Amino acid sequence: LQPRGADGDVTSFSSNGGMVCLLNANRSIFVSQLQLLMANDFITSESSVWVVDFAMQNSNRQILSYVQISFQVLRSGVVEAFVDVDSIRLFNFGKAIDNFRSIAMRIIPGFVYLLLTAGFTKSLWDEYQKKRRQRTTPGVRAIDMEDLRILYDFFWNDKFNFLEFVSIFISVFSSVLFVMWTIEDAKLDVLKEQPLADFLSYCVGAVRQARLYNRLSAVNILMIGVRPLKFVRENPRLAKLNQTLYEASEDLMWFVVMLFVTMAGFVMLAYISFGAHASECANLWVTLVFCFRFLLGDFDYTKLLKVDPIMTAFMFPYLLIMYCVFTNIFFAIIDRHFVAIDPPPTQWLKKLKPIFGRICRCINWDTDLVMEDDPNAPKVIGPPSRRDRVRRTQATIKDILLKTSNAGIGSNLPKKTMLLSDVCDTDEKMEDVMSWSQDEAKNLVAQIYRLVTEKRNATNEEEFVKARVMSTFVKEELAAASRDMLEAGRQMRYASRVHERMALRDQETLAKYIVLLERLIYRHDIERKGLAGEVQQLQGENSHADEEARRKAHAENDTPTRNLSNAGPDHAEEDDGSDAPSMSTQDQDSSTGGNEELPQAIGNGEADEDEQPPVPPVLDPMAPVSVDDAEDGKLTNITARMLADLDKLTR
């Protein structure tokens, strides 16, 4: 703030040029220094500003004050002194133990405020994500124009969201400034040992930073005071006022522009006419303050009359224009856009039901009585208007509907209404749908109100309907609906493709599992058939062994007969004569139908030495195998155990 030359001396004050010197705090030395400056023409009639600045510290109250006394020569030739005192409260971290209570009382509320700021930030983010989910499909995707459009609508259509965002940004920025200022505060004890010029520069920087912090905090406090209106804007009466201001915003903007242009003209008139002689109009800023105070009646007319009696007469038209013209224009704008719709009465019982409904069950909270006007009172008839014509038309339509219902035309079914919670269970998706429908209904009602207000002020209704409603409103709504419909169609096609791909992938996976299962079944079927073949072979061997055993037993039983036939020829001839030849053959087909059993002698006493055992029949490989035959004694123990093991395997 105070640059130095090559020799290290201070060469300028606050980078504004001029000469700078240090004055002693001792009174006698200070007076002698001033006399020396006056003697050497340091202060002359050509000087414009003379500034004295110094710093003071109150260690008991931990206050650092920077004082700047400036003597300025005005256009009127009068020298006026301006005193600017800026004080900041220090933390004094060098004695943190002694000042722990005061430091904690200043820092703890800051932490609490930061926590509240974080909570409001999360709430604002959740509200934005909820609005984004209502207008886009879920899933992670890149930021596109639709997201930017949603962000614009979120902050522009709802000014409270934008106000809350600005308040959060100022809070974060102020917290950073506070931390930086706290770090600078800790350097105070070190800078006290530095030269006075450096200490004064430190004081100027600390004061400016504190002033910026105070300004931001003041603006933030103003926004915080306005933000609670966001939570009560659903009130019908407040909504009525908000709608009025919204409708009149454009006219009010041009009214303010015209007001400031007119006021700027009178400010320049006062500055040129009285600035050279009156300190109240020494520069443009103080002249603007003078004109504003002139409107409030705080002015010295005699002083202005002495300066310039002719130009003083122009200040009376200033009062007339500001009071009579602009004030009436403002009221006319508000009256023109005022929403003349009676809000519904507040139903206090329904509002108090969630709080006291379970405590006081004796009160019928669903029934609320509202005071109404006397229906028998005579109505005041005013001049004819469009509103009365609309009411008469609406009453005529109601009469026609009533007559048709009494005549049996149309539906006479009783109308019953139920809450959504009585019909179905409301989940998160249902709440999102309800929130979306409320926002859409609110926007539609606001647009209809705006059109109704514009229609009242239109001179030609047909031209208004053609130009404003059909050509502008309907086309914009149609374009927006078409755009949303195309976007919804694109999202539906994308979802259908994703669903088809997932279904195809599931079918391919299922087909692979089916093929694998068929292979397993085929393998088990081959193993089962192999086991059945082995069982059949074992049964065939067992049948062959049983047949051979029966043949041997039959041969042993036929041995005495053969011996008797060999005892004498007479007996043999007798036998030959008495009986027919006993040699017989027996053809036996096997299960395969291609094998014949060899002939066997059963009564002629001649045994065939080359007789062969019969071939066992081939069993069906798919026939069930059982171990019941082993229990009857037909199979051996070894074969029975083998069949039992095979039966367990097949089962």
C-alpha positions as CSV (number, residue, x, y, z in Angstrom):
1,L,0.0,0.0,0.0
2,Q,3.0,2.3,0.5
3,P,5.6,1.7,-2.2
4,R,9.2,2.5,-1.5
5,G,11.9,3.9,-3.7
6,A,15.4,2.6,-4.3
7,D,16.7,4.0,-1.0
8,G,13.9,2.3,0.9
9,D,12.0,5.4,1.8
10,V,8.2,5.7,1.4
11,T,7.4,7.5,-1.8
12,S,3.6,7.6,-2.0
13,F,0.4,7.2,0.1
14,S,-1.8,4.3,-0.8
15,S,-0.3,4.4,-4.4
16,N,-2.0,7.8,-5.0
17,G,1.1,9.9,-5.4
18,G,2.2,12.8,-3.3
19,M,4.8,12.8,-0.5
20,V,4.8,10.9,2.7
21,C,6.7,11.5,6.0
22,L,6.5,10.0,9.4
23,L,5.3,12.2,12.4
24,N,6.3,11.6,16.0
25,A,3.7,10.7,18.6
26,N,5.3,13.2,21.1
27,R,3.3,16.4,21.1
28,S,6.2,18.8,21.2
29,I,8.1,17.0,18.5
30,F,4.9,16.7,16.5
31,V,4.3,20.5,16.7
32,S,7.9,21.2,15.7
33,Q,7.6,18.9,12.7
34,L,4.4,20.7,11.6
35,Q,6.1,24.1,11.9
36,L,9.0,22.8,9.8
37,L,6.6,21.5,7.2
38,M,4.8,24.9,7.0
39,A,8.1,26.7,6.8
40,N,9.2,24.7,3.9
41,D,5.9,25.0,1.9
42,F,4.9,21.4,2.5
43,I,1.3,22.6,2.9
44,T,0.3,25.4,0.6
45,S,-2.8,26.8,-1.0
46,E,-2.2,24.5,-4.0
47,S,-2.5,21.4,-1.9
48,S,-5.7,19.4,-2.5
49,V,-5.6,16.8,0.2
50,W,-3.6,16.4,3.4
51,V,-4.0,13.0,5.2
52,V,-2.9,12.0,8.6
53,D,-3.2,8.3,9.5
54,F,-2.2,6.3,12.6
55,A,-3.1,3.1,14.4
56,M,-4.2,2.5,18.0
57,Q,-4.6,-0.6,20.0
58,N,-6.7,-1.2,23.1
59,S,-5.2,-4.3,24.7
60,N,-7.9,-4.6,27.3
61,R,-10.7,-4.8,24.8
62,Q,-8.5,-6.4,22.1
63,I,-9.4,-3.7,19.5
64,L,-7.2,-2.4,16.8
65,S,-8.3,0.9,15.3
66,Y,-7.0,2.6,12.1
67,V,-7.7,6.3,12.0
68,Q,-7.5,8.4,8.8
69,I,-8.0,12.2,9.0
70,S,-8.1,13.9,5.7
71,F,-8.3,17.6,5.0
72,Q,-9.8,18.1,1.5
73,V,-10.2,21.4,-0.4
74,L,-13.7,21.5,-1.9
75,R,-14.8,23.3,-5.1
76,S,-16.2,26.1,-3.0
77,G,-12.7,26.8,-1.5
78,V,-13.7,25.5,1.9
79,V,-11.4,23.0,3.6
80,E,-13.4,20.2,5.2
81,A,-12.0,17.6,7.5
82,F,-13.1,14.0,7.1
83,V,-12.4,11.5,9.9
84,D,-12.6,7.7,9.0
85,V,-12.1,5.3,11.9
86,D,-12.1,1.5,11.2
87,S,-11.9,-0.8,14.2
88,I,-11.4,-4.6,14.2
89,R,-11.5,-7.0,17.1
90,L,-8.4,-9.2,17.5
91,F,-8.2,-12.7,18.8
92,N,-4.8,-12.2,20.5
93,F,-3.6,-15.8,20.0
94,G,-0.5,-15.0,21.9
95,K,-2.5,-15.2,25.1
96,A,-4.9,-17.9,24.0
97,I,-5.2,-19.5,27.4
98,D,-6.3,-16.2,29.0
99,N,-8.6,-15.4,26.2
100,F,-9.9,-18.9,25.6
101,R,-13.5,-18.1,26.5
102,S,-13.7,-15.1,24.1
103,I,-12.0,-17.0,21.3
104,A,-14.3,-20.0,21.7
105,M,-17.4,-17.8,21.8
106,R,-16.4,-16.3,18.4
107,I,-15.2,-19.6,16.7
108,I,-17.9,-22.1,17.8
109,P,-20.8,-20.2,16.2
110,G,-18.8,-20.1,13.0
111,F,-18.5,-23.9,13.0
112,V,-22.2,-24.3,13.7
113,Y,-23.0,-21.9,10.8
114,L,-20.7,-24.0,8.5
115,L,-22.6,-27.2,9.5
116,L,-25.9,-25.4,8.8
117,T,-24.5,-24.3,5.4
118,A,-23.5,-27.9,4.6
119,G,-27.0,-29.1,5.5
120,F,-28.7,-26.5,3.3
121,T,-26.2,-27.4,0.5
122,K,-27.2,-31.0,0.7
123,S,-30.9,-30.1,0.8
124,L,-30.5,-28.0,-2.4
125,W,-28.5,-30.7,-4.1
126,D,-31.1,-33.4,-3.2
127,E,-33.9,-31.1,-4.6
128,Y,-32.0,-30.7,-7.8
129,Q,-31.4,-34.4,-8.2
130,K,-35.0,-35.1,-7.6
131,K,-36.0,-32.7,-10.3
132,R,-33.4,-34.2,-12.6
133,R,-34.7,-37.7,-12.0
134,Q,-38.2,-36.6,-13.0
135,R,-37.0,-35.4,-16.4
136,T,-34.3,-37.8,-17.3
137,T,-33.8,-41.6,-17.3
138,P,-31.8,-43.1,-14.4
139,G,-28.2,-44.1,-15.0
140,V,-24.8,-42.7,-15.3
141,R,-24.3,-40.6,-18.5
142,A,-22.4,-37.6,-19.7
143,I,-23.6,-34.0,-19.2
144,D,-25.7,-32.9,-22.2
145,M,-27.9,-30.0,-23.2
146,E,-30.8,-31.5,-21.3
147,D,-28.9,-31.3,-18.0
148,L,-28.0,-27.6,-18.7
149,R,-31.7,-26.9,-19.5
150,I,-32.7,-28.6,-16.2
151,L,-30.2,-26.5,-14.3
152,Y,-31.4,-23.3,-15.9
153,D,-35.0,-24.1,-15.2
154,F,-34.1,-25.1,-11.6
155,F,-32.5,-21.7,-10.8
156,W,-34.4,-19.4,-13.1
157,N,-37.9,-20.5,-12.6
158,D,-37.5,-20.6,-8.8
159,K,-35.7,-17.5,-7.7
160,F,-35.4,-18.8,-4.1
161,N,-33.1,-21.6,-5.3
162,F,-30.8,-19.1,-7.0
163,L,-30.9,-16.9,-3.9
164,E,-30.0,-19.9,-1.7
165,F,-27.1,-20.8,-4.0
166,V,-25.7,-17.3,-3.9
167,S,-26.1,-17.3,-0.1
168,I,-24.2,-20.6,0.2
169,F,-21.5,-19.3,-2.1
170,I,-21.1,-16.1,0.0
171,S,-21.0,-18.2,3.2
172,V,-18.1,-20.3,1.8
173,F,-16.2,-17.3,0.5
174,S,-16.7,-15.5,3.8
175,S,-15.4,-18.5,5.7
176,V,-12.2,-18.4,3.5
177,L,-11.8,-14.7,4.2
178,F,-12.3,-15.3,7.9
179,V,-9.6,-18.0,8.0
180,M,-7.2,-15.7,6.0
181,W,-7.9,-12.8,8.4
182,T,-7.3,-15.1,11.4
183,I,-3.9,-16.1,10.0
184,E,-3.0,-12.4,9.5
185,D,-4.2,-11.7,13.1
186,A,-1.7,-14.1,14.4
187,K,1.1,-12.0,12.8
188,L,0.3,-8.9,14.8
189,D,2.8,-9.4,17.6
190,V,5.6,-9.9,15.0
191,L,4.7,-6.8,13.0
192,K,4.7,-4.6,16.0
193,E,8.5,-4.9,16.0
194,Q,8.7,-3.9,12.3
195,P,9.0,-0.3,11.1
196,L,5.9,1.9,11.5
197,A,5.3,2.1,7.7
198,D,5.1,-1.7,7.5
199,F,2.8,-1.8,10.5
200,L,0.5,0.8,9.0
201,S,0.4,-1.1,5.7
202,Y,-0.6,-4.2,7.7
203,C,-3.4,-2.2,9.4
204,V,-4.7,-0.9,6.1
205,G,-4.8,-4.4,4.6
206,A,-6.5,-5.9,7.7
207,V,-9.1,-3.1,7.8
208,R,-9.9,-3.5,4.1
209,Q,-10.2,-7.3,4.4
210,A,-12.4,-6.9,7.5
211,R,-14.6,-4.3,5.6
212,L,-15.0,-6.8,2.7
213,Y,-15.9,-9.5,5.1
214,N,-18.5,-7.3,6.9
215,R,-20.1,-6.3,3.6
216,L,-20.4,-9.9,2.4
217,S,-21.8,-10.9,5.8
218,A,-24.4,-8.1,5.7
219,V,-25.6,-9.1,2.2
220,N,-25.7,-12.7,3.3
221,I,-27.8,-11.8,6.3
222,L,-30.2,-10.0,4.1
223,M,-30.6,-13.1,1.9
224,I,-31.0,-15.3,4.9
225,G,-33.8,-13.1,6.0
226,V,-35.6,-13.4,2.6
227,R,-35.0,-17.2,2.2
228,P,-37.7,-18.2,4.8
229,L,-40.3,-16.9,2.4
230,K,-39.6,-20.0,0.3
231,F,-41.2,-22.2,2.9
232,V,-44.4,-20.1,3.2
233,R,-45.0,-19.3,-0.5
234,E,-47.6,-22.1,-0.6
235,N,-49.8,-19.8,1.5
236,P,-52.6,-18.5,-0.7
237,R,-52.3,-14.9,0.4
238,L,-48.5,-14.8,0.0
239,A,-48.9,-16.6,-3.4
240,K,-51.3,-13.8,-4.4
241,L,-48.8,-11.1,-3.5
242,N,-45.9,-13.0,-5.2
243,Q,-48.0,-13.4,-8.4
244,T,-48.8,-9.7,-8.4
245,L,-45.1,-8.7,-8.1
246,Y,-44.2,-11.3,-10.8
247,E,-46.8,-9.9,-13.2
248,A,-45.7,-6.4,-12.5
249,S,-41.9,-7.1,-12.6
250,E,-41.4,-5.9,-16.2
251,D,-43.3,-2.6,-15.7
252,L,-41.5,-2.0,-12.4
253,M,-38.2,-2.5,-14.1
254,W,-38.9,0.2,-16.6
255,F,-40.4,2.4,-13.9
256,V,-37.1,2.2,-11.9
257,V,-35.1,3.0,-15.1
258,M,-37.2,6.1,-15.8
259,L,-37.0,7.1,-12.1
260,F,-33.2,7.0,-12.0
261,V,-32.8,8.8,-15.4
262,T,-35.0,11.6,-14.1
263,M,-33.3,11.8,-10.8
264,A,-29.9,11.8,-12.5
265,G,-30.9,14.9,-14.4
266,F,-31.8,16.8,-11.2
267,V,-28.6,15.5,-9.5
268,M,-26.5,17.0,-12.3
269,L,-28.5,20.2,-12.0
270,A,-27.8,20.5,-8.3
271,Y,-24.1,19.6,-8.7
272,I,-23.5,22.2,-11.4
273,S,-25.6,24.9,-9.8
274,F,-24.7,24.6,-6.1
275,G,-21.5,22.5,-6.0
276,A,-19.1,25.5,-6.2
277,H,-20.7,27.2,-3.2
278,A,-22.4,24.5,-1.0
279,S,-20.6,21.6,0.6
280,E,-23.7,19.5,0.3
281,C,-23.1,19.3,-3.4
282,A,-19.3,19.1,-3.5
283,N,-19.2,15.9,-5.5
284,L,-21.7,13.7,-7.3
285,W,-22.1,11.2,-4.5
286,V,-22.9,13.8,-1.8
287,T,-25.2,15.5,-4.3
288,L,-27.2,12.3,-4.8
289,V,-27.5,12.0,-1.0
290,F,-28.6,15.7,-0.9
291,C,-31.3,15.1,-3.5
292,F,-32.7,12.1,-1.7
293,R,-32.8,14.0,1.6
294,F,-34.5,16.8,-0.3
295,L,-37.3,14.4,-1.1
296,L,-37.6,13.6,2.5
297,G,-37.9,17.2,3.5
298,D,-34.4,17.5,5.1
299,F,-32.9,20.5,3.3
300,D,-31.9,24.1,4.0
301,Y,-33.9,26.2,1.4
302,T,-32.4,29.5,2.7
303,K,-28.8,28.3,2.0
304,L,-29.7,27.3,-1.6
305,L,-31.6,30.6,-2.1
306,K,-28.5,32.5,-1.1
307,V,-26.3,30.5,-3.5
308,D,-28.5,30.8,-6.6
309,P,-32.2,32.0,-6.3
310,I,-33.0,31.2,-9.9
311,M,-31.8,27.6,-10.0
312,T,-33.4,27.0,-6.6
313,A,-36.8,27.4,-8.3
314,F,-36.1,24.2,-10.3
315,M,-36.1,22.1,-7.1
316,F,-39.8,22.5,-6.7
317,P,-40.6,20.7,-10.0
318,Y,-38.3,18.0,-8.7
319,L,-40.6,17.5,-5.7
320,L,-43.8,17.6,-7.8
321,I,-42.5,15.1,-10.3
322,M,-41.2,12.7,-7.7
323,Y,-44.1,12.9,-5.4
324,C,-47.1,13.3,-7.6
325,V,-46.1,11.7,-10.9
326,F,-43.8,8.7,-10.0
327,T,-45.7,7.8,-6.9
328,N,-49.0,7.5,-8.8
329,I,-47.3,5.6,-11.6
330,F,-46.0,3.1,-9.1
331,F,-49.4,2.6,-7.5
332,A,-51.0,2.3,-11.0
333,I,-48.7,-0.4,-12.0
334,I,-49.4,-2.4,-8.8
335,D,-53.1,-1.9,-9.2
336,R,-53.1,-3.0,-12.8
337,H,-51.3,-6.3,-12.1
338,F,-53.0,-7.0,-8.8
339,V,-54.5,-10.5,-8.7
340,A,-58.1,-9.9,-7.7
341,I,-58.8,-13.5,-6.7
342,D,-60.0,-14.2,-3.2
343,P,-57.8,-16.9,-1.7
344,P,-59.5,-19.8,0.0
345,P,-59.8,-19.5,3.8
346,T,-57.2,-21.1,5.9
347,Q,-58.4,-24.5,7.4
348,W,-56.7,-24.5,10.7
349,L,-58.1,-27.8,11.9
350,K,-56.6,-29.7,9.0
351,K,-53.2,-27.9,9.6
352,L,-53.2,-28.8,13.3
353,K,-54.4,-32.4,12.8
354,P,-50.9,-33.9,12.3
355,I,-49.8,-32.2,15.5
356,F,-52.7,-32.6,17.9
357,G,-54.8,-35.3,16.0
358,R,-53.6,-38.2,18.2
359,I,-53.7,-36.2,21.5
360,C,-57.2,-34.7,21.2
361,R,-59.4,-37.4,19.6
362,C,-62.6,-35.8,20.7
363,I,-62.3,-33.1,18.1
364,N,-63.4,-33.8,14.5
365,W,-60.3,-32.5,12.8
366,D,-61.6,-33.2,9.3
367,T,-64.5,-30.7,9.6
368,D,-63.6,-27.1,9.6
369,L,-66.1,-24.2,9.8
370,V,-65.5,-21.1,7.7
371,M,-67.2,-17.7,8.3
372,E,-69.0,-16.7,5.1
373,D,-70.8,-13.6,4.0
374,D,-74.5,-13.2,4.5
375,P,-76.1,-14.7,1.4
376,N,-79.3,-12.6,1.9
377,A,-77.3,-9.3,1.9
378,P,-78.0,-7.2,-1.2
379,K,-75.1,-7.3,-3.7
380,V,-73.5,-4.1,-4.7
381,I,-73.9,-3.7,-8.5
382,G,-71.0,-2.0,-10.2
383,P,-70.3,-1.0,-13.8
384,P,-70.4,-3.8,-16.4
385,S,-67.2,-5.8,-16.8
386,R,-65.9,-8.9,-18.5
387,R,-65.7,-10.6,-15.1
388,D,-69.4,-10.3,-14.6
389,R,-70.1,-11.6,-18.1
390,V,-67.9,-14.6,-17.4
391,R,-69.7,-15.3,-14.1
392,R,-73.1,-15.0,-15.8
393,T,-72.0,-17.4,-18.5
394,Q,-70.7,-19.9,-15.9
395,A,-74.0,-19.7,-14.0
396,T,-75.9,-20.4,-17.3
397,I,-73.8,-23.5,-17.9
398,K,-74.4,-24.7,-14.4
399,D,-78.2,-24.3,-14.9
400,I,-78.1,-26.3,-18.1
401,L,-76.1,-29.1,-16.5
402,L,-78.6,-29.1,-13.6
403,K,-81.6,-29.3,-15.9
404,T,-80.1,-32.1,-17.9
405,S,-79.3,-34.1,-14.8
406,N,-82.8,-33.7,-13.4
407,A,-84.2,-34.8,-16.8
408,G,-82.3,-38.0,-16.6
409,I,-79.7,-37.0,-19.3
410,G,-76.2,-38.0,-18.5
411,S,-74.8,-39.8,-15.5
412,N,-76.5,-39.5,-12.2
413,L,-73.9,-41.6,-10.3
414,P,-72.8,-40.1,-7.0
415,K,-69.4,-38.6,-7.0
416,K,-67.1,-39.9,-4.4
417,T,-63.5,-38.7,-3.9
418,M,-60.7,-40.4,-2.0
419,L,-57.2,-39.6,-1.1
420,L,-54.4,-41.2,-2.9
421,S,-53.1,-42.8,0.3
422,D,-56.6,-44.5,0.8
423,V,-56.3,-46.1,-2.7
424,C,-52.7,-47.3,-2.8
425,D,-49.5,-47.3,-0.8
426,T,-47.3,-44.3,-1.6
427,D,-43.7,-45.2,-2.1
428,E,-40.7,-43.2,-3.2
429,K,-41.7,-43.4,-6.9
430,M,-45.2,-42.3,-6.1
431,E,-43.9,-39.4,-4.1
432,D,-41.7,-38.4,-7.0
433,V,-44.7,-38.5,-9.4
434,M,-46.8,-36.5,-7.0
435,S,-44.1,-33.8,-6.6
436,W,-43.7,-33.7,-10.4
437,S,-47.5,-33.4,-10.9
438,Q,-47.7,-30.6,-8.3
439,D,-44.9,-28.7,-10.1
440,E,-46.5,-29.1,-13.5
441,A,-49.9,-28.0,-12.1
442,K,-48.3,-25.0,-10.4
443,N,-46.6,-23.9,-13.6
444,L,-49.8,-24.4,-15.6
445,V,-51.8,-22.4,-13.2
446,A,-49.2,-19.6,-13.2
447,Q,-49.3,-19.5,-17.0
448,I,-53.1,-19.4,-17.0
449,Y,-53.1,-16.6,-14.5
450,R,-50.6,-14.7,-16.6
451,L,-52.8,-15.1,-19.7
452,V,-55.9,-14.1,-17.8
453,T,-54.2,-11.0,-16.6
454,E,-53.0,-10.1,-20.1
455,K,-56.4,-10.8,-21.4
456,R,-58.0,-8.3,-19.0
457,N,-55.6,-5.6,-20.3
458,A,-56.1,-6.4,-24.0
459,T,-58.2,-4.2,-26.1
460,N,-59.2,-6.8,-28.6
461,E,-59.9,-10.3,-27.3
462,E,-59.9,-12.0,-30.7
463,E,-56.6,-10.5,-31.6
464,F,-55.2,-11.4,-28.2
465,V,-56.3,-15.0,-28.6
466,K,-54.9,-15.3,-32.1
467,A,-51.6,-13.5,-31.5
468,R,-50.8,-14.2,-27.9
469,V,-52.5,-17.5,-27.1
470,M,-52.5,-19.5,-30.3
471,S,-49.4,-18.1,-32.0
472,T,-47.2,-17.9,-29.0
473,F,-48.5,-19.9,-26.0
474,V,-49.9,-22.9,-27.9
475,K,-47.0,-23.1,-30.3
476,E,-44.5,-23.0,-27.5
477,E,-46.3,-25.6,-25.5
478,L,-46.7,-27.8,-28.6
479,A,-43.0,-27.5,-29.4
480,A,-42.1,-28.3,-25.8
481,A,-44.5,-31.3,-25.7
482,S,-43.2,-32.6,-29.1
483,R,-39.6,-32.3,-27.9
484,D,-40.4,-34.1,-24.7
485,M,-42.3,-36.8,-26.6
486,L,-39.4,-37.4,-29.0
487,E,-37.0,-37.6,-26.0
488,A,-39.3,-40.1,-24.3
489,G,-39.6,-42.1,-27.5
490,R,-35.8,-42.1,-27.8
491,Q,-35.4,-43.3,-24.2
492,M,-38.1,-45.9,-24.7
493,R,-36.3,-47.3,-27.8
494,Y,-33.1,-47.3,-26.0
495,A,-34.6,-49.2,-23.0
496,S,-36.3,-51.7,-25.5
497,R,-33.0,-52.4,-27.1
498,V,-31.3,-52.9,-23.8
499,H,-34.1,-55.2,-22.7
500,E,-33.9,-57.2,-25.9
501,R,-30.2,-57.6,-25.7
502,M,-30.5,-58.8,-22.1
503,A,-33.3,-61.2,-23.0
504,L,-31.2,-62.6,-25.9
505,R,-28.2,-63.1,-23.7
506,D,-30.3,-64.9,-21.1
507,Q,-31.7,-67.2,-23.9
508,E,-28.2,-68.0,-25.1
509,T,-27.1,-68.8,-21.6
510,L,-30.2,-71.0,-21.0
511,A,-29.5,-72.8,-24.3
512,K,-25.9,-73.5,-23.3
513,Y,-27.1,-75.0,-20.0
514,I,-29.6,-77.1,-21.9
515,V,-27.0,-78.5,-24.2
516,L,-24.7,-79.2,-21.3
517,L,-27.6,-81.0,-19.5
518,E,-28.3,-83.1,-22.6
519,R,-24.7,-84.2,-22.8
520,L,-24.8,-85.2,-19.1
521,I,-28.0,-87.1,-19.6
522,Y,-26.6,-88.9,-22.7
523,R,-23.5,-89.9,-20.8
524,H,-25.5,-91.3,-17.9
525,D,-27.8,-93.1,-20.4
526,I,-24.7,-94.8,-21.9
527,E,-23.5,-95.8,-18.5
528,R,-26.9,-97.2,-17.6
529,K,-27.1,-99.2,-20.8
530,G,-23.5,-100.6,-20.1
531,L,-24.6,-101.6,-16.7
532,A,-27.7,-103.2,-18.0
533,G,-25.6,-105.2,-20.6
534,E,-23.4,-106.5,-17.8
535,V,-26.4,-107.5,-15.8
536,Q,-27.8,-109.4,-18.8
537,Q,-24.5,-111.2,-19.3
538,L,-24.4,-112.2,-15.7
539,Q,-28.0,-113.4,-15.8
540,G,-27.2,-115.4,-19.0
541,E,-24.2,-117.1,-17.3
542,N,-26.3,-117.8,-14.3
543,S,-29.1,-119.4,-16.4
544,H,-26.5,-121.5,-18.3
545,A,-25.1,-122.8,-15.0
546,D,-28.5,-123.6,-13.7
547,E,-29.4,-125.5,-16.9
548,E,-26.2,-127.5,-16.8
549,A,-26.9,-128.4,-13.2
550,R,-30.4,-129.6,-14.0
551,R,-29.0,-131.6,-16.9
552,K,-26.5,-133.3,-14.7
553,A,-29.1,-134.0,-12.1
554,H,-31.4,-135.5,-14.8
555,A,-28.6,-137.6,-16.1
556,E,-27.9,-139.0,-12.7
557,N,-31.6,-139.9,-12.3
558,D,-31.6,-141.8,-15.7
559,T,-28.5,-144.0,-14.8
560,P,-30.6,-147.0,-13.2
561,T,-32.9,-147.1,-16.3
562,R,-29.9,-147.5,-18.6
563,N,-28.5,-150.3,-16.4
564,L,-31.8,-152.2,-16.5
565,S,-32.0,-151.9,-20.3
566,N,-28.6,-153.6,-20.5
567,A,-29.5,-156.6,-18.2
568,G,-31.0,-158.9,-21.0
569,P,-32.2,-158.9,-24.5
570,D,-35.6,-160.3,-23.7
571,H,-36.5,-157.5,-21.5
572,A,-35.2,-155.1,-24.1
573,E,-37.3,-156.6,-26.8
574,E,-40.3,-156.6,-24.5
575,D,-39.8,-153.0,-23.9
576,D,-39.4,-152.4,-27.6
577,G,-42.5,-154.2,-28.4
578,S,-44.6,-152.7,-25.7
579,D,-43.8,-149.1,-26.3
580,A,-43.4,-146.8,-29.2
581,P,-40.0,-145.5,-29.9
582,S,-39.1,-143.2,-27.1
583,M,-36.6,-141.1,-29.0
584,S,-38.2,-137.6,-29.4
585,T,-36.9,-134.3,-30.3
586,Q,-37.9,-131.0,-28.8
587,D,-37.3,-127.8,-30.7
588,Q,-37.0,-124.8,-28.4
589,D,-36.6,-121.3,-29.7
590,S,-34.6,-118.9,-27.7
591,S,-35.5,-115.3,-27.1
592,T,-33.7,-114.3,-30.3
593,G,-35.6,-116.9,-32.4
594,G,-32.6,-118.3,-34.3
595,N,-31.2,-121.1,-32.0
596,E,-32.4,-124.7,-31.7
597,E,-31.8,-127.0,-28.8
598,L,-30.2,-130.4,-29.5
599,P,-32.3,-133.6,-29.2
600,Q,-32.1,-135.4,-25.9
601,A,-32.8,-139.1,-25.1
602,I,-35.3,-139.4,-22.3
603,G,-36.7,-143.1,-22.4
604,N,-34.8,-145.2,-24.9
605,G,-31.8,-145.9,-22.7
606,E,-29.3,-144.6,-25.3
607,A,-27.4,-141.6,-24.1
608,D,-25.7,-139.3,-26.6
609,E,-22.1,-138.9,-25.6
610,D,-21.7,-135.8,-27.8
611,E,-24.6,-133.9,-26.3
612,Q,-24.0,-130.1,-25.9
613,P,-25.6,-127.8,-23.2
614,P,-28.4,-125.5,-24.3
615,V,-27.6,-121.8,-25.2
616,P,-29.0,-119.4,-22.6
617,P,-31.6,-117.0,-23.9
618,V,-30.6,-113.3,-24.5
619,L,-32.6,-111.0,-22.2
620,D,-34.0,-107.6,-23.0
621,P,-31.3,-105.0,-21.9
622,M,-34.1,-102.5,-20.8
623,A,-35.8,-105.2,-18.5
624,P,-35.7,-104.4,-14.8
625,V,-33.2,-106.3,-12.8
626,S,-34.2,-107.6,-9.4
627,V,-32.5,-109.7,-6.7
628,D,-35.7,-111.6,-5.8
629,D,-34.4,-114.7,-7.7
630,A,-31.4,-114.8,-5.4
631,E,-33.7,-115.2,-2.4
632,D,-35.4,-118.2,-4.0
633,G,-32.2,-120.1,-4.1
634,K,-31.9,-120.0,-7.9
635,L,-28.7,-118.0,-8.0
636,T,-25.5,-118.5,-6.2
637,N,-24.4,-116.2,-3.3
638,I,-21.6,-114.6,-5.4
639,T,-24.0,-113.8,-8.2
640,A,-26.6,-112.4,-5.9
641,R,-24.2,-110.0,-4.2
642,M,-23.0,-108.8,-7.7
643,L,-26.6,-108.2,-8.8
644,A,-27.4,-106.3,-5.6
645,D,-24.4,-104.0,-6.2
646,L,-25.5,-103.4,-9.8
647,D,-29.0,-102.7,-8.7
648,K,-27.8,-100.0,-6.3
649,L,-25.8,-98.4,-9.1
650,T,-28.7,-98.4,-11.5
651,R,-31.1,-96.9,-8.9
